[in-house]
Amino acid sequence: MKVEQIYTGCLAQGAYYIESKGEVAIIDPLREVTPYIKKATSDNARIKYIFETHFHADFVSGHVTLAKETGADIIYGPKANPSFDAIIAKDNQEFKLGDVTIIALHTPGHTMESTTYLLKDKKGKDYAIFSGDTLFLGDVGRPDLAQKMGELTERDLAGFLYDSLREKIMPLADDVIVYPAHGAGSACGKNMMKETVDTLGNQKKMNYALRKDMTKEEFIDEVIDGLLPPPQYFPLNVKMNKEGYEDIKTVLERGTRALSPKAFEAAANETGAIVLDVRHQDDFAKGHIPRSIFIGLDGSFAPWVGALIADVKQPILLVAPIGLEEEAVTRLSRVGFDGTLGYLKGGFEAWKKASKEYDTVSQIDANELKKSIETENAPVFDVRKKPEYLSEHILEAVNTPLDFLNDHLAEFPENKIFYVHCAGGYRSMIASSILKSRGIHNLIDVKEGFKAIKEVGIPVTEYVCPTTL
């Protein structure tokens, strides 16, 4: 038996490859399926099953394409209602894979179809669970993302989750390995660990949601406390995962068309496409196409695209580092953004050589910000998430979280210079690009963000541990 976790950091997502005696199961595959097919081929094996733990909201799974290319069966748990052919497993239904067995444990709560898959080795011993978004390391799946089902509320779903954990998962042995669908950084939970694999025994000791003395009401209150609104693109990804989607080969072919500066400009004007610049933030600051939006490939690219662009049908034109155009289109497609129309051939340098208009972002370092605060009482806007801000922030700084920047546009001064910062410089450049696209140009970005701000001694509030907020 071979079990391999295939972890994608940008999405904080874990897919799984299980092989036994020439038969393979894939759990929660990504949109681009060629790596799974190549891996099975190298093992002289065939992909027999594609297990989906639930209808994912934060990424588009590769189940439809993988089934088409391999003939493998797609398997969902009870209550699932996809528009395509799939096996809807009964609770405790067994699936043989070579010498091992995979059992579908219906664990509703995150969604009503959520299912945990229990892997038993060839001796019949419980080996691992693939818990999807039911159980994370350090947390559990949020119960507010499911599509509305009648009169069910997030409290109802949290109650189902409590029962699922205690009836299906906690009775399993402590040495059972936990393989979750997500890790730290995912919007599907609140306090996930950085680790991506653990034992169930350790989770029973340290995961707040698995406390033995916890009542259902206490569980419900703790699980729903502090949940931030989910990104707007989540329901659109659920819809694609339930109903199917365009083949990624078609998406890549369309998205990787090289456009000259003239053709690129014409396409932007004629289609209403967003110009998305995915270079490093320092390059964007030095020069970019006016009104373009920066979201760099080096950061949490796909989740920020989903949160800020929101509409997966939005046409997109790319400005990318030379050689990374296909990677950008691929990563956009992972979260359902299939509308890339092409990229700027020759990159931003070609735009400049064509004598096209371009814009810049003014920047200062933390030492310069310190002087401005001391001499000018300069207004500072902190675009980190609310828990980061509450944990520690510059005195008098205003919190305008990047996720909800559009809700705060009226708070920025119309004429006076103001400063924008985040934790390290990535998010503040995204915020700067959005503000400039809205016609707000009297901003200055603070390089290296709060990390540098603390190092130079700018007065900040007393530190509060984020886990207590």
GIPE-V619445 format. One record per backbone hydrogen bond with DSSP energy under -1.0 kcal/mol. CO is the residue of the C=O (numbers start at 0). NH is the residue of the N-H. If there is no record, write none. Layout:
# GIPE-V619445
co;nh
CO;NH
CO;NH
This chain:
# GIPE-V619445
co;nh
1;18
3;16
5;14
7;12
11;182
12;7
14;5
15;26
16;3
17;24
18;1
19;22
21;45
22;19
23;47
23;48
24;17
25;50
26;15
28;61
32;36
33;37
34;38
35;39
36;40
37;41
38;42
39;44
40;43
45;23
47;72
48;25
49;74
50;27
52;114
53;55
61;65
62;66
63;67
64;68
65;69
66;70
72;49
73;86
74;51
75;88
76;79
86;75
89;92
92;103
94;101
96;99
99;96
100;119
101;94
102;117
103;91
104;115
110;108
113;106
115;104
116;129
117;102
118;126
118;127
119;100
120;123
124;120
126;176
127;118
128;178
129;116
130;133
131;180
136;192
138;135
148;151
152;156
153;157
154;158
155;159
156;160
157;161
158;162
159;163
160;164
161;165
162;166
163;167
164;169
168;171
172;175
173;200
175;199
176;128
177;197
178;130
180;13
182;185
187;141
192;183
197;177
198;202
199;203
200;204
201;205
202;206
206;209
207;210
210;213
214;218
215;219
216;220
217;221
218;222
219;223
223;226
230;233
232;236
233;237
234;238
235;239
236;240
237;241
238;242
239;243
241;82
246;250
247;251
248;252
249;253
250;254
251;255
256;342
258;344
259;263
260;264
261;265
262;266
263;267
264;268
265;269
266;270
267;271
273;316
274;292
275;318
276;294
277;296
279;283
280;284
281;285
282;286
284;360
287;358
288;291
292;276
295;298
298;300
299;303
300;304
301;305
302;306
303;307
304;308
304;309
308;310
310;313
314;273
315;340
316;275
317;343
318;277
320;323
323;327
324;328
325;329
326;330
327;331
328;332
329;333
331;334
331;336
332;335
333;59
335;337
338;315
341;317
342;258
343;346
346;350
347;351
348;352
349;353
350;355
351;354
358;287
361;444
363;446
364;368
365;369
366;370
367;371
368;372
369;373
370;374
371;375
378;418
379;397
380;420
381;399
382;401
384;388
385;389
386;390
387;391
390;463
392;460
393;396
397;381
400;403
401;404
403;406
404;407
407;410
408;411
417;443
418;380
419;445
420;382
421;449
422;450
425;429
426;430
427;431
428;432
429;433
430;434
431;435
432;436
433;437
434;439
435;438
440;442
441;417
443;419
444;363
445;448
447;451
448;452
449;453
450;454
451;455
452;457
453;456
458;394
464;467
465;468
